[in-house]
């Protein structure tokens, strides 16, 4: 349906646009009359036959509701049409502003005034995409050495090791496993989570707070040991941070590790035919890890090239949204780790400047990748999305159903799954067309953090958000990590 409207450009500065759109009251009245006519056959009112309700009665009963619906439809239609006629591409959903004059709004609803509103948005900037086929990238590669396989085998053996009680009253040594009961106290009072029975602790595993395990060396079954420790300043429970504590520990058993033979039988316990098959499987796994690191380094190089070759203004609101996302994560990480910006050798002001730069880079690179994806007709299949969704659900054991419902029923949530898939497919497409050479490097060089290479132009290093650690363990005597 054609709609009468008047469009006036109020702002056209850089990427920012603001339009004023006016819809005559006569246009709204015409649409309201049509809407009321439709309602005749839909409503049922006592005393009137279906389809015979007078329009005047309908107007008195449903007029304001119907006019509200007419206004909403008219705004959607006119704002979309105005933008289409300008042949501009908004970077996000345009903002609609009716102003704060409530009397004027009431006048529109009552059919006594024209509808005037503002549309504000920023446009996607126009830019020329760098000829990425000329990008010179270097793929670092490393061979899997026998030493790495042997170390992996030893870790597996350590995970599978068994313990046997020491004979007689042999004292506990580093590497032994002790079975203990303990009760912890701060200022002479027990605290939540500070006690356990029949707990197993491998001395030297560093799974308990610093100083706890060392004080059990030399203890024998039946001994009662008073363990004095100080909780770390960055402990996961704020009330215990930096506090002195005393644990009354009873030694119930001391067991020494049994040697684990790394042979065919060991391989069979792990589901492999023999030791050679186990070594081959470990080699393949390590190769996969190396390949993942290598791909990440190439991707980083590509993004650095794109960042260098594309310098254009980006929509401020997109940057604000990206910065807000980053900053929330930063503040959450600081709070969980009980750290401050001073602990991170920076200030809040400097950190905000740094993350603002990161946000701008991400938005700019996102626009470039999107443009490349459109030009290359990059598509994501439903199978790829479903596979990624299954992987995400597996991150929450026992809550898989809730995860699926969230991503399939919440508007826009599935984009959290689609976006990284699309980005990676575009990156792979670009790397395939770029000039990529291979360079043999050591494993240490391959695994090194690119942010530690001062000669490279990189995205500023994220200090706190990149330092998420494992979740705290249950017993308060154990280390708390965040």
Secondary structure, DSSP 8 states (H G I E B T S, - for coil): -----EEEEEEEETTEEEEEEEE-HHHHHHHHHHHHHHHHTT---TTS-TT---HHHHHHHHHHHHHHHHHHHHHHHHHHHHHHHHT--BSS--EEE--S-HHHHHHHHTTSS-EEEEEEEEB--------GGG-EEEEEE----HHHHHHHHHHHHHHH--EEE-STT----TT-EEEEEEEEEETTEEEEEEEEEEEEEETTS--BSTTTTGGGTT--TT-EEEEEEE--TT-SSGGGTT-EEEEEEEEEEEEEE-----SHHHHHHTT-SSHHHHHHHHHHHHHHHHHHHHHHHHHHHHHHHHHHH------HHHHHHHHHHHHHHHHHHHHHHT--TTTTTS-HHHHHHHHHHHHHHHHHHHHHHHHHHHHTT----HHHHHHHHHHHHHTSTT-HHHHHHHHHHSTTTTHHHHHHHHHHHHHHHHHHHSEEEEEE--HHHHHS-GGG-TTS------SSGGG------SSTTB----
